[in-house]
Amino acid sequence: MSIKVEGVCKNFGAFRALDEVSLEAPTGCLVALLGPSGCGKTTLLRVIAGLETPDRGLVRYQDEEVTTTPVQKRNVGFVFQHYALFRHMSVFENIAFSLRVKRWNADKINIRVKELLHLVRMEGLGNRFPSQLSGGQRQRVALARALASEPRVLLLDEPFGALDAKVRLELRQWLRRLHDEIHMTTLFVTHDQEDAFGVADQVVVMRSGKIEQVGSPADVFEHPANPFVMDFVGHVNVFQGKMCDGVPAITGYAIGKFEGHGGLSNRDGGNLVFVRPHELEVLTVNPERGALPACVVHTHPAGPVIRIHLRSPDGAASTSVEVSPDRFRKLALKSGQNVWVAPRSGRVFEPEYSI
């Protein structure tokens, strides 16, 4: 079951939540709607579900136009951000609820709920109540309930939003495995790029009611369409840059490789050059060319990536660098130490936005 949105607009009074949005989610694809708060991603999900009616545009499930079809007749599974489980019902009854509404017989309900408890890895917990479950378990019950009546599509609103970091990671991995088992067309909303990149086949980046870029996680990360996408989907250092005597330069030092819209220009005010922390090199000896002096402010020597925070000698600019633990041990950096930093590559954009 593919999902297609064509030229959808949605206003709430004078506020335009969706502005001519068009999108296609292929059959069996896991799609992340990614963007900052207020960008329209949840409104788009609710329009697809039938919980909101667009002011203009069309929504199609496969070849069927469902723009004005009531939500009860769309057969979608919807998982809300805060689970929305019935506190007075057991896990079994929460999952069985929609089936009882649809008047399935008791034997069929029993079989289906047991199948779903196995699918979400919660066998033996059917008699517990939501208050007796962890956050991750509640989210899995909510997913099982959404899948109970065999929906055509699955829609999730911030499915990891209320969970701590460790449980988020576990649930992301579990959701990816679940999707690989059931191959149901699924859309989920998130403002966290790690959630989107760790789970989705396709990422849709939104801003101010519009879609900025659609692509695979690798495409969006490596080839961002504009400065907003570049900044939003990962940590970046932003420099001013322009061509100096035919050599690309950023705030006073040269660099060899730039990606972007035609590279650097001689325009007044320069270009914005975005360099991710792992694309910067830290040197303890002045190479005399192509490096910027800096001072070590702080280091975070924990985990698989070491983060180093630097500041320019005049204190006007700060820079973040990421290195491997082996490289960090060789550098032996200390707070207050003078170093030099140079980019290995960067991406060029013209200034045009703010988050």
Beta strands, then each sheet from edge to edge (+ up, - down):
strand 1: 3-12
strand 2: 15-25
strand 3: 30-34
strand 4: 56-61
strand 5: 64-65
strand 6: 76-79
strand 7: 153-157
strand 8: 186-190
strand 9: 202-207
strand 10: 210-215
strand 11: 237-244
strand 12: 247-250
strand 13: 253-254
strand 14: 258-260
strand 15: 271-275
strand 16: 280-283
strand 17: 292-300
strand 18: 306-311
strand 19: 318-323
strand 20: 338-343
strand 21: 346-349
sheet 1: 2+ 1- 4+ 5-
sheet 2: 6+ 7+ 8+ 3+ 9+ 10-
sheet 3: 13+ 12- 11+ 15- 21+ 14+
sheet 4: 16+ 20- 17+ 18- 19+
end
